[in-house]
Amino acid sequence: MRLAGKVAIVTGAGGGFGEGIARRFAAEGAKVAVVDLRGDAAAAVAASIGPAAIALTADVGVEADVNRVVADTVAHL
């Protein structure tokens, strides 16, 4: 597993390419913060990945949201 022991924050991970990236990173051993503006989509992806993932709702165009995502990722993963 190439990413064992690593943590990734994947934005736009509630669907499309971001979802695929989050799934691949988890499959390669990373813990993943699944971040999307659509919280329900992020939660569904994180739940399907399992305990190696957390879901976070954020707008990456808002600095406070980005800071919160980093802090939550550090705290939980």
C-alpha positions as CSV (number, residue, x, y, z in Angstrom):
1,M,0.0,0.0,0.0
2,R,1.7,3.1,-1.3
3,L,-0.1,5.6,0.9
4,A,-0.2,3.7,4.2
5,G,0.3,6.2,7.1
6,K,-0.7,9.2,4.9
7,V,-3.6,11.5,5.3
8,A,-5.3,13.2,2.3
9,I,-7.8,16.0,2.0
10,V,-9.7,15.5,-1.2
11,T,-12.0,18.4,-2.2
12,G,-14.9,17.9,-4.6
13,A,-15.0,14.3,-3.3
14,G,-18.8,14.0,-3.1
15,G,-18.8,12.8,-6.7
16,G,-17.0,12.6,-10.0
17,F,-13.2,12.7,-10.2
18,G,-12.9,13.8,-6.5
19,E,-14.8,10.7,-5.4
20,G,-12.6,8.5,-7.5
21,I,-9.5,10.1,-6.1
22,A,-10.8,9.7,-2.5
23,R,-11.6,6.0,-3.1
24,R,-8.2,5.3,-4.8
25,F,-6.3,7.0,-2.0
26,A,-8.2,4.9,0.6
27,A,-7.6,1.8,-1.4
28,E,-3.9,2.6,-1.3
29,G,-3.9,2.9,2.5
30,A,-4.5,6.6,3.1
31,K,-6.9,8.0,5.6
32,V,-9.1,10.5,3.7
33,A,-11.1,13.6,4.4
34,V,-13.9,13.6,1.9
35,V,-14.7,17.3,1.4
36,D,-17.6,18.7,-0.6
37,L,-20.0,21.6,-0.7
38,R,-22.7,19.0,-0.7
39,G,-22.5,17.5,2.8
40,D,-24.9,14.6,2.1
41,A,-22.8,13.5,-0.9
42,A,-19.6,13.7,1.1
43,A,-21.2,11.7,3.9
44,A,-22.3,9.0,1.5
45,V,-18.9,8.6,-0.1
46,A,-17.1,8.6,3.3
47,A,-19.6,6.0,4.6
48,S,-19.0,3.7,1.7
49,I,-15.2,4.0,2.1
50,G,-15.5,3.1,5.8
51,P,-13.5,4.0,8.9
52,A,-10.6,5.3,6.9
53,A,-12.7,8.3,5.8
54,I,-14.5,11.3,7.3
55,A,-16.9,13.6,5.6
56,L,-16.6,17.4,5.8
57,T,-18.8,20.0,4.3
58,A,-16.9,23.1,3.1
59,D,-16.7,25.8,0.4
60,V,-13.0,25.9,-0.5
61,G,-13.5,29.5,-1.6
62,V,-14.1,30.5,2.0
63,E,-10.9,30.7,4.0
64,A,-12.6,29.9,7.3
65,D,-14.0,26.7,5.8
66,V,-10.5,25.7,4.6
67,N,-9.0,26.3,8.0
68,R,-11.8,24.2,9.6
69,V,-11.2,21.4,7.2
70,V,-7.5,21.2,8.0
71,A,-8.2,21.4,11.8
72,D,-10.9,18.8,11.7
73,T,-8.8,16.5,9.5
74,V,-5.8,16.8,12.0
75,A,-8.1,16.2,14.9
76,H,-9.9,13.1,13.5
77,L,-7.4,11.4,11.3
